[in-house]
Amino acid sequence: MIIIKTEKEFEKIKDAGTRLGELFDYLIPYIKPGISTYEIDKLAEKHIRASGAFPACLGYEGFPFTICASVNECLVHGFPSKNKILKNGDIISVDVVNCYNGWMSDACRTYAVGEISSRHQELIDTAEECFYAGFAMAKPGNRIGDISHAIEQVARKHGFALTEIYGGHGIGRDMHEDPMILNVGRAGYGQIIRPGMAICIEPMLLEGSAKTKRLPDGWGEVSIDKGYTAHYENTVLVTKDGPVIATVDSNVRRHLKGEM
């Protein structure tokens, strides 16, 4: 069941989202060769708690960390580790959910570590382009399939694969609510998008095969061909006038200004 939010509830989600956006900008100078993903996790936890929010991933269904730190071929749900030291040429997706005054926000950024290849930069850029194509479709009267189709079209144009296992979702007081928003789909199909919906749109791209396998820890999902992956996500609020991003950081501001 899709839970429709009031304007006041939207403001509460924005309060959480503002804090999450600030976290992503805070992490930028730390994500460089030589840092461990465990250190990034601890930096994120400290920042979230200092903002008055709570790291909602920590303990969620047994997940033992604040962030999902997915490096290179790891698509989603990567465990931070003291032994995973970032090196020049890596890319890392940092996926975070916070809870502020009982309301959730969820977002992900894929960062370049040092100097990366042009193809891997294109992978990151395309994940972002996919999001904004889907975001443009998140208007009242459209359907969820319109978001999915827009994402798929952009990814295919650049020659990247999309996972059909994971996707976006509704959000509010709970981390995962209806509807499910796949990253592939048919335009004109699915639930009708209505004002008051709070959703997470999150393209997850792979440079090679779309096939993945689960790591022994039971969480991390990696590409079977070791191809790099990228993941970009924001919490989106559907108003009568169109979609609004709740998880705004400097990256989002540049996109909305047309500077990317």
Beta strands, then each sheet from edge to edge (+ up, - down):
strand 1: 54-55
strand 2: 67-71
strand 3: 74-76
strand 4: 91-100
strand 5: 103-112
strand 6: 161-162
strand 7: 168-170
strand 8: 177-181
strand 9: 198-201
strand 10: 204-206
strand 11: 212-214
strand 12: 221-223
strand 13: 229-231
strand 14: 234-239
strand 15: 242-245
sheet 1: 1+ 4- 2+
sheet 2: 1+ 4- 5+
sheet 3: 3+ 12- 11+
sheet 4: 6+ 10- 13+
sheet 5: 8+ 7- 9+ 14- 15+
end
